[in-house]
């Protein structure tokens, strides 16, 4: 086989395709958290930061 083309991976020669349009949100905005939800999130975050990390088996 004649090697007239250089050994190049042409997949690397082009930029990535644009992200799927499904990734972009149009329409409804996310609802803000209630103060109770914010408090719960802060409590869970505080607990997670204090607890020693365990290894997943």
mmCIF file of the N, C-alpha and C atoms, coordinates in Angstrom:
data_MODEL
# 
_entry.id   MODEL 
# 
loop_
_atom_site.group_PDB 
_atom_site.id 
_atom_site.type_symbol 
_atom_site.label_atom_id 
_atom_site.label_alt_id 
_atom_site.label_comp_id 
_atom_site.label_asym_id 
_atom_site.label_entity_id 
_atom_site.label_seq_id 
_atom_site.pdbx_PDB_ins_code 
_atom_site.Cartn_x 
_atom_site.Cartn_y 
_atom_site.Cartn_z 
_atom_site.occupancy 
_atom_site.B_iso_or_equiv 
_atom_site.pdbx_formal_charge 
_atom_site.auth_seq_id 
_atom_site.auth_comp_id 
_atom_site.auth_asym_id 
_atom_site.auth_atom_id 
_atom_site.pdbx_PDB_model_num 
ATOM 1   N N  . UNK A 1 1  ? 0.843   -1.175 0.000  1.00 0.00 ? 1  UNK A N  1 
ATOM 2   C CA . UNK A 1 1  ? 0.000   0.000  0.000  1.00 0.00 ? 1  UNK A CA 1 
ATOM 3   C C  . UNK A 1 1  ? 0.892   1.243  0.000  1.00 0.00 ? 1  UNK A C  1 
ATOM 4   N N  . UNK A 1 2  ? 0.593   2.141  -0.885 1.00 0.00 ? 2  UNK A N  1 
ATOM 5   C CA . UNK A 1 2  ? 1.367   3.375  -0.979 1.00 0.00 ? 2  UNK A CA 1 
ATOM 6   C C  . UNK A 1 2  ? 0.963   4.310  0.153  1.00 0.00 ? 2  UNK A C  1 
ATOM 7   N N  . UNK A 1 3  ? 1.961   4.849  0.820  1.00 0.00 ? 3  UNK A N  1 
ATOM 8   C CA . UNK A 1 3  ? 1.683   5.734  1.940  1.00 0.00 ? 3  UNK A CA 1 
ATOM 9   C C  . UNK A 1 3  ? 1.819   7.182  1.477  1.00 0.00 ? 3  UNK A C  1 
ATOM 10  N N  . UNK A 1 4  ? 0.833   7.655  0.701  1.00 0.00 ? 4  UNK A N  1 
ATOM 11  C CA . UNK A 1 4  ? 0.882   9.037  0.223  1.00 0.00 ? 4  UNK A CA 1 
ATOM 12  C C  . UNK A 1 4  ? 0.394   9.997  1.296  1.00 0.00 ? 4  UNK A C  1 
ATOM 13  N N  . UNK A 1 5  ? -0.529  9.529  2.118  1.00 0.00 ? 5  UNK A N  1 
ATOM 14  C CA . UNK A 1 5  ? -0.987  10.377 3.220  1.00 0.00 ? 5  UNK A CA 1 
ATOM 15  C C  . UNK A 1 5  ? -0.103  10.120 4.427  1.00 0.00 ? 5  UNK A C  1 
ATOM 16  N N  . UNK A 1 6  ? 0.141   11.153 5.174  1.00 0.00 ? 6  UNK A N  1 
ATOM 17  C CA . UNK A 1 6  ? 0.926   10.978 6.386  1.00 0.00 ? 6  UNK A CA 1 
ATOM 18  C C  . UNK A 1 6  ? 0.113   10.212 7.420  1.00 0.00 ? 6  UNK A C  1 
ATOM 19  N N  . UNK A 1 7  ? 0.803   9.531  8.322  1.00 0.00 ? 7  UNK A N  1 
ATOM 20  C CA . UNK A 1 7  ? 0.114   8.808  9.385  1.00 0.00 ? 7  UNK A CA 1 
ATOM 21  C C  . UNK A 1 7  ? -0.358  9.815  10.431 1.00 0.00 ? 7  UNK A C  1 
ATOM 22  N N  . UNK A 1 8  ? -1.567  10.303 10.231 1.00 0.00 ? 8  UNK A N  1 
ATOM 23  C CA . UNK A 1 8  ? -2.125  11.324 11.102 1.00 0.00 ? 8  UNK A CA 1 
ATOM 24  C C  . UNK A 1 8  ? -3.496  10.860 11.557 1.00 0.00 ? 8  UNK A C  1 
ATOM 25  N N  . UNK A 1 9  ? -3.766  11.062 12.816 1.00 0.00 ? 9  UNK A N  1 
ATOM 26  C CA . UNK A 1 9  ? -5.105  10.764 13.312 1.00 0.00 ? 9  UNK A CA 1 
ATOM 27  C C  . UNK A 1 9  ? -5.984  11.971 12.988 1.00 0.00 ? 9  UNK A C  1 
ATOM 28  N N  . UNK A 1 10 ? -6.817  11.823 11.977 1.00 0.00 ? 10 UNK A N  1 
ATOM 29  C CA . UNK A 1 10 ? -7.616  12.962 11.519 1.00 0.00 ? 10 UNK A CA 1 
ATOM 30  C C  . UNK A 1 10 ? -8.690  13.354 12.520 1.00 0.00 ? 10 UNK A C  1 
ATOM 31  N N  . UNK A 1 11 ? -9.019  12.468 13.429 1.00 0.00 ? 11 UNK A N  1 
ATOM 32  C CA . UNK A 1 11 ? -10.011 12.823 14.448 1.00 0.00 ? 11 UNK A CA 1 
ATOM 33  C C  . UNK A 1 11 ? -9.487  13.958 15.318 1.00 0.00 ? 11 UNK A C  1 
ATOM 34  N N  . UNK A 1 12 ? -8.166  14.061 15.451 1.00 0.00 ? 12 UNK A N  1 
ATOM 35  C CA . UNK A 1 12 ? -7.595  15.115 16.277 1.00 0.00 ? 12 UNK A CA 1 
ATOM 36  C C  . UNK A 1 12 ? -7.444  16.432 15.521 1.00 0.00 ? 12 UNK A C  1 
ATOM 37  N N  . UNK A 1 13 ? -7.672  16.402 14.233 1.00 0.00 ? 13 UNK A N  1 
ATOM 38  C CA . UNK A 1 13 ? -7.446  17.586 13.419 1.00 0.00 ? 13 UNK A CA 1 
ATOM 39  C C  . UNK A 1 13 ? -8.642  18.543 13.439 1.00 0.00 ? 13 UNK A C  1 
ATOM 40  N N  . UNK A 1 14 ? -9.758  18.122 13.973 1.00 0.00 ? 14 UNK A N  1 
ATOM 41  C CA . UNK A 1 14 ? -10.957 18.941 13.940 1.00 0.00 ? 14 UNK A CA 1 
ATOM 42  C C  . UNK A 1 14 ? -11.403 19.239 15.368 1.00 0.00 ? 14 UNK A C  1 
ATOM 43  N N  . UNK A 1 15 ? -12.027 20.402 15.585 1.00 0.00 ? 15 UNK A N  1 
ATOM 44  C CA . UNK A 1 15 ? -12.520 20.716 16.933 1.00 0.00 ? 15 UNK A CA 1 
ATOM 45  C C  . UNK A 1 15 ? -13.680 19.800 17.317 1.00 0.00 ? 15 UNK A C  1 
ATOM 46  N N  . UNK A 1 16 ? -13.987 19.773 18.589 1.00 0.00 ? 16 UNK A N  1 
ATOM 47  C CA . UNK A 1 16 ? -15.113 18.960 19.043 1.00 0.00 ? 16 UNK A CA 1 
ATOM 48  C C  . UNK A 1 16 ? -16.406 19.506 18.456 1.00 0.00 ? 16 UNK A C  1 
ATOM 49  N N  . UNK A 1 17 ? -17.369 18.626 18.226 1.00 0.00 ? 17 UNK A N  1 
ATOM 50  C CA . UNK A 1 17 ? -18.673 19.118 17.760 1.00 0.00 ? 17 UNK A CA 1 
ATOM 51  C C  . UNK A 1 17 ? -19.333 19.935 18.862 1.00 0.00 ? 17 UNK A C  1 
ATOM 52  N N  . UNK A 1 18 ? -20.238 20.819 18.516 1.00 0.00 ? 18 UNK A N  1 
ATOM 53  C CA . UNK A 1 18 ? -20.889 21.617 19.552 1.00 0.00 ? 18 UNK A CA 1 
ATOM 54  C C  . UNK A 1 18 ? -21.689 20.716 20.499 1.00 0.00 ? 18 UNK A C  1 
ATOM 55  N N  . UNK A 1 19 ? -21.882 21.191 21.711 1.00 0.00 ? 19 UNK A N  1 
ATOM 56  C CA . UNK A 1 19 ? -22.645 20.425 22.691 1.00 0.00 ? 19 UNK A CA 1 
ATOM 57  C C  . UNK A 1 19 ? -24.073 20.245 22.201 1.00 0.00 ? 19 UNK A C  1 
ATOM 58  N N  . UNK A 1 20 ? -24.680 19.201 22.650 1.00 0.00 ? 20 UNK A N  1 
ATOM 59  C CA . UNK A 1 20 ? -26.063 18.923 22.283 1.00 0.00 ? 20 UNK A CA 1 
ATOM 60  C C  . UNK A 1 20 ? -26.955 20.097 22.679 1.00 0.00 ? 20 UNK A C  1 
ATOM 61  N N  . UNK A 1 21 ? -27.907 20.452 21.838 1.00 0.00 ? 21 UNK A N  1 
ATOM 62  C CA . UNK A 1 21 ? -28.818 21.541 22.212 1.00 0.00 ? 21 UNK A CA 1 
ATOM 63  C C  . UNK A 1 21 ? -29.646 21.177 23.445 1.00 0.00 ? 21 UNK A C  1 
ATOM 64  N N  . UNK A 1 22 ? -29.741 19.893 23.757 1.00 0.00 ? 22 UNK A N  1 
ATOM 65  C CA . UNK A 1 22 ? -30.499 19.486 24.934 1.00 0.00 ? 22 UNK A CA 1 
ATOM 66  C C  . UNK A 1 22 ? -29.810 19.911 26.222 1.00 0.00 ? 22 UNK A C  1 
ATOM 67  N N  . UNK A 1 23 ? -28.521 20.226 26.145 1.00 0.00 ? 23 UNK A N  1 
ATOM 68  C CA . UNK A 1 23 ? -27.789 20.640 27.334 1.00 0.00 ? 23 UNK A CA 1 
ATOM 69  C C  . UNK A 1 23 ? -28.144 22.063 27.748 1.00 0.00 ? 23 UNK A C  1 
ATOM 70  N N  . UNK A 1 24 ? -28.631 22.847 26.813 1.00 0.00 ? 24 UNK A N  1 
ATOM 71  C CA . UNK A 1 24 ? -28.903 24.251 27.089 1.00 0.00 ? 24 UNK A CA 1 
ATOM 72  C C  . UNK A 1 24 ? -30.333 24.396 27.583 1.00 0.00 ? 24 UNK A C  1 
ATOM 73  N N  . UNK A 1 25 ? -30.474 25.067 28.712 1.00 0.00 ? 25 UNK A N  1 
ATOM 74  C CA . UNK A 1 25 ? -31.810 25.243 29.271 1.00 0.00 ? 25 UNK A CA 1 
ATOM 75  C C  . UNK A 1 25 ? -32.494 26.435 28.644 1.00 0.00 ? 25 UNK A C  1 
ATOM 76  N N  . UNK A 1 26 ? -33.684 26.204 28.168 1.00 0.00 ? 26 UNK A N  1 
ATOM 77  C CA . UNK A 1 26 ? -34.518 27.299 27.697 1.00 0.00 ? 26 UNK A CA 1 
ATOM 78  C C  . UNK A 1 26 ? -35.836 27.158 28.433 1.00 0.00 ? 26 UNK A C  1 
ATOM 79  N N  . UNK A 1 27 ? -36.340 28.244 28.921 1.00 0.00 ? 27 UNK A N  1 
ATOM 80  C CA . UNK A 1 27 ? -37.637 28.162 29.574 1.00 0.00 ? 27 UNK A CA 1 
ATOM 81  C C  . UNK A 1 27 ? -37.527 28.317 31.074 1.00 0.00 ? 27 UNK A C  1 
ATOM 82  N N  . UNK A 1 28 ? -38.133 27.381 31.796 1.00 0.00 ? 28 UNK A N  1 
ATOM 83  C CA . UNK A 1 28 ? -38.282 27.493 33.240 1.00 0.00 ? 28 UNK A CA 1 
ATOM 84  C C  . UNK A 1 28 ? -36.934 27.605 33.947 1.00 0.00 ? 28 UNK A C  1 
ATOM 85  N N  . UNK A 1 29 ? -36.856 28.551 34.827 1.00 0.00 ? 29 UNK A N  1 
ATOM 86  C CA . UNK A 1 29 ? -35.664 28.727 35.654 1.00 0.00 ? 29 UNK A CA 1 
ATOM 87  C C  . UNK A 1 29 ? -35.790 27.829 36.881 1.00 0.00 ? 29 UNK A C  1 
ATOM 88  N N  . UNK A 1 30 ? -34.653 27.505 37.461 1.00 0.00 ? 30 UNK A N  1 
ATOM 89  C CA . UNK A 1 30 ? -34.676 26.713 38.684 1.00 0.00 ? 30 UNK A CA 1 
ATOM 90  C C  . UNK A 1 30 ? -35.307 27.539 39.805 1.00 0.00 ? 30 UNK A C  1 
ATOM 91  N N  . UNK A 1 31 ? -36.128 26.877 40.609 1.00 0.00 ? 31 UNK A N  1 
ATOM 92  C CA . UNK A 1 31 ? -36.773 27.589 41.717 1.00 0.00 ? 31 UNK A CA 1 
ATOM 93  C C  . UNK A 1 31 ? -35.770 27.813 42.843 1.00 0.00 ? 31 UNK A C  1 
ATOM 94  N N  . UNK A 1 32 ? -35.810 28.974 43.474 1.00 0.00 ? 32 UNK A N  1 
ATOM 95  C CA . UNK A 1 32 ? -34.899 29.210 44.604 1.00 0.00 ? 32 UNK A CA 1 
ATOM 96  C C  . UNK A 1 32 ? -35.255 28.291 45.770 1.00 0.00 ? 32 UNK A C  1 
ATOM 97  N N  . UNK A 1 33 ? -34.238 27.937 46.555 1.00 0.00 ? 33 UNK A N  1 
ATOM 98  C CA . UNK A 1 33 ? -34.469 27.082 47.712 1.00 0.00 ? 33 UNK A CA 1 
ATOM 99  C C  . UNK A 1 33 ? -35.186 27.861 48.803 1.00 0.00 ? 33 UNK A C  1 
ATOM 100 N N  . UNK A 1 34 ? -36.032 27.156 49.528 1.00 0.00 ? 34 UNK A N  1 
ATOM 101 C CA . UNK A 1 34 ? -36.677 27.787 50.676 1.00 0.00 ? 34 UNK A CA 1 
ATOM 102 C C  . UNK A 1 34 ? -35.645 27.902 51.798 1.00 0.00 ? 34 UNK A C  1 
ATOM 103 N N  . UNK A 1 35 ? -35.944 28.719 52.790 1.00 0.00 ? 35 UNK A N  1 
ATOM 104 C CA . UNK A 1 35 ? -34.999 28.877 53.893 1.00 0.00 ? 35 UNK A CA 1 
ATOM 105 C C  . UNK A 1 35 ? -34.817 27.552 54.642 1.00 0.00 ? 35 UNK A C  1 
ATOM 106 N N  . UNK A 1 36 ? -35.863 26.726 54.704 1.00 0.00 ? 36 UNK A N  1 
ATOM 107 C CA . UNK A 1 36 ? -35.746 25.423 55.364 1.00 0.00 ? 36 UNK A CA 1 
ATOM 108 C C  . UNK A 1 36 ? -34.793 24.510 54.584 1.00 0.00 ? 36 UNK A C  1 
ATOM 109 N N  . UNK A 1 37 ? -34.893 24.544 53.261 1.00 0.00 ? 37 UNK A N  1 
ATOM 110 C CA . UNK A 1 37 ? -33.999 23.727 52.423 1.00 0.00 ? 37 UNK A CA 1 
ATOM 111 C C  . UNK A 1 37 ? -32.554 24.207 52.551 1.00 0.00 ? 37 UNK A C  1 
ATOM 112 N N  . UNK A 1 38 ? -32.363 25.520 52.587 1.00 0.00 ? 38 UNK A N  1 
ATOM 113 C CA . UNK A 1 38 ? -31.015 26.068 52.737 1.00 0.00 ? 38 UNK A CA 1 
ATOM 114 C C  . UNK A 1 38 ? -30.410 25.651 54.076 1.00 0.00 ? 38 UNK A C  1 
ATOM 115 N N  . UNK A 1 39 ? -31.227 25.707 55.127 1.00 0.00 ? 39 UNK A N  1 
ATOM 116 C CA . UNK A 1 39 ? -30.755 25.316 56.468 1.00 0.00 ? 39 UNK A CA 1 
ATOM 117 C C  . UNK A 1 39 ? -30.369 23.838 56.467 1.00 0.00 ? 39 UNK A C  1 
ATOM 118 N N  . UNK A 1 40 ? -31.209 23.010 55.868 1.00 0.00 ? 40 UNK A N  1 
ATOM 119 C CA . UNK A 1 40 ? -30.935 21.566 55.808 1.00 0.00 ? 40 UNK A CA 1 
ATOM 120 C C  . UNK A 1 40 ? -29.637 21.306 55.035 1.00 0.00 ? 40 UNK A C  1 
ATOM 121 N N  . UNK A 1 41 ? -29.443 22.009 53.928 1.00 0.00 ? 41 UNK A N  1 
ATOM 122 C CA . UNK A 1 41 ? -28.219 21.831 53.129 1.00 0.00 ? 41 UNK A CA 1 
ATOM 123 C C  . UNK A 1 41 ? -26.988 22.226 53.931 1.00 0.00 ? 41 UNK A C  1 
ATOM 124 N N  . UNK A 1 42 ? -27.084 23.331 54.679 1.00 0.00 ? 42 UNK A N  1 
ATOM 125 C CA . UNK A 1 42 ? -25.949 23.758 55.505 1.00 0.00 ? 42 UNK A CA 1 
ATOM 126 C C  . UNK A 1 42 ? -25.629 22.733 56.575 1.00 0.00 ? 42 UNK A C  1 
ATOM 127 N N  . UNK A 1 43 ? -26.678 22.161 57.196 1.00 0.00 ? 43 UNK A N  1 
ATOM 128 C CA . UNK A 1 43 ? -26.476 21.132 58.222 1.00 0.00 ? 43 UNK A CA 1 
ATOM 129 C C  . UNK A 1 43 ? -25.808 19.894 57.636 1.00 0.00 ? 43 UNK A C  1 
ATOM 130 N N  . UNK A 1 44 ? -26.276 19.463 56.468 1.00 0.00 ? 44 UNK A N  1 
ATOM 131 C CA . UNK A 1 44 ? -25.698 18.282 55.831 1.00 0.00 ? 44 UNK A CA 1 
ATOM 132 C C  . UNK A 1 44 ? -24.251 18.529 55.413 1.00 0.00 ? 44 UNK A C  1 
ATOM 133 N N  . UNK A 1 45 ? -23.971 19.726 54.911 1.00 0.00 ? 45 UNK A N  1 
ATOM 134 C CA . UNK A 1 45 ? -22.607 20.072 54.508 1.00 0.00 ? 45 UNK A CA 1 
ATOM 135 C C  . UNK A 1 45 ? -21.677 20.077 55.723 1.00 0.00 ? 45 UNK A C  1 
ATOM 136 N N  . UNK A 1 46 ? -22.141 20.668 56.806 1.00 0.00 ? 46 UNK A N  1 
ATOM 137 C CA . UNK A 1 46 ? -21.348 20.717 58.031 1.00 0.00 ? 46 UNK A CA 1 
ATOM 138 C C  . UNK A 1 46 ? -21.069 19.301 58.534 1.00 0.00 ? 46 UNK A C  1 
ATOM 139 N N  . UNK A 1 47 ? -22.084 18.451 58.514 1.00 0.00 ? 47 UNK A N  1 
ATOM 140 C CA . UNK A 1 47 ? -21.929 17.063 58.952 1.00 0.00 ? 47 UNK A CA 1 
ATOM 141 C C  . UNK A 1 47 ? -20.927 16.325 58.061 1.00 0.00 ? 47 UNK A C  1 
ATOM 142 N N  . UNK A 1 48 ? -21.053 16.509 56.754 1.00 0.00 ? 48 UNK A N  1 
ATOM 143 C CA . UNK A 1 48 ? -20.169 15.815 55.810 1.00 0.00 ? 48 UNK A CA 1 
ATOM 144 C C  . UNK A 1 48 ? -18.717 16.265 55.978 1.00 0.00 ? 48 UNK A C  1 
ATOM 145 N N  . UNK A 1 49 ? -18.508 17.534 56.296 1.00 0.00 ? 49 UNK A N  1 
ATOM 146 C CA . UNK A 1 49 ? -17.150 18.027 56.443 1.00 0.00 ? 49 UNK A CA 1 
ATOM 147 C C  . UNK A 1 49 ? -16.510 17.570 57.747 1.00 0.00 ? 49 UNK A C  1 
ATOM 148 N N  . UNK A 1 50 ? -17.307 17.280 58.756 1.00 0.00 ? 50 UNK A N  1 
ATOM 149 C CA . UNK A 1 50 ? -16.776 16.813 60.046 1.00 0.00 ? 50 UNK A CA 1 
ATOM 150 C C  . UNK A 1 50 ? -16.512 15.317 60.061 1.00 0.00 ? 50 UNK A C  1 
ATOM 151 N N  . UNK A 1 51 ? -17.323 14.568 59.310 1.00 0.00 ? 51 UNK A N  1 
ATOM 152 C CA . UNK A 1 51 ? -17.254 13.112 59.340 1.00 0.00 ? 51 UNK A CA 1 
ATOM 153 C C  . UNK A 1 51 ? -15.983 12.635 58.626 1.00 0.00 ? 51 UNK A C  1 
ATOM 154 N N  . UNK A 1 52 ? -15.255 11.671 59.214 1.00 0.00 ? 52 UNK A N  1 
ATOM 155 C CA . UNK A 1 52 ? -14.066 11.140 58.514 1.00 0.00 ? 52 UNK A CA 1 
ATOM 156 C C  . UNK A 1 52 ? -14.492 10.412 57.238 1.00 0.00 ? 52 UNK A C  1 
ATOM 157 N N  . UNK A 1 53 ? -13.682 10.522 56.219 1.00 0.00 ? 53 UNK A N  1 
ATOM 158 C CA . UNK A 1 53 ? -14.008 9.896  54.935 1.00 0.00 ? 53 UNK A CA 1 
ATOM 159 C C  . UNK A 1 53 ? -13.832 8.391  55.035 1.00 0.00 ? 53 UNK A C  1 
ATOM 160 N N  . UNK A 1 54 ? -14.729 7.672  54.415 1.00 0.00 ? 54 UNK A N  1 
ATOM 161 C CA . UNK A 1 54 ? -14.621 6.213  54.369 1.00 0.00 ? 54 UNK A CA 1 
ATOM 162 C C  . UNK A 1 54 ? -14.329 5.791  52.945 1.00 0.00 ? 54 UNK A C  1 
ATOM 163 N N  . UNK A 1 55 ? -13.618 4.711  52.801 1.00 0.00 ? 55 UNK A N  1 
ATOM 164 C CA . UNK A 1 55 ? -13.316 4.201  51.463 1.00 0.00 ? 55 UNK A CA 1 
ATOM 165 C C  . UNK A 1 55 ? -14.446 3.349  50.955 1.00 0.00 ? 55 UNK A C  1 
ATOM 166 N N  . UNK A 1 56 ? -14.781 3.544  49.704 1.00 0.00 ? 56 UNK A N  1 
ATOM 167 C CA . UNK A 1 56 ? -15.785 2.682  49.076 1.00 0.00 ? 56 UNK A CA 1 
ATOM 168 C C  . UNK A 1 56 ? -15.114 1.357  48.713 1.00 0.00 ? 56 UNK A C  1 
ATOM 169 N N  . UNK A 1 57 ? -15.763 0.270  49.063 1.00 0.00 ? 57 UNK A N  1 
ATOM 170 C CA . UNK A 1 57 ? -15.155 -1.042 48.810 1.00 0.00 ? 57 UNK A CA 1 
ATOM 171 C C  . UNK A 1 57 ? -15.361 -1.499 47.391 1.00 0.00 ? 57 UNK A C  1 
# 
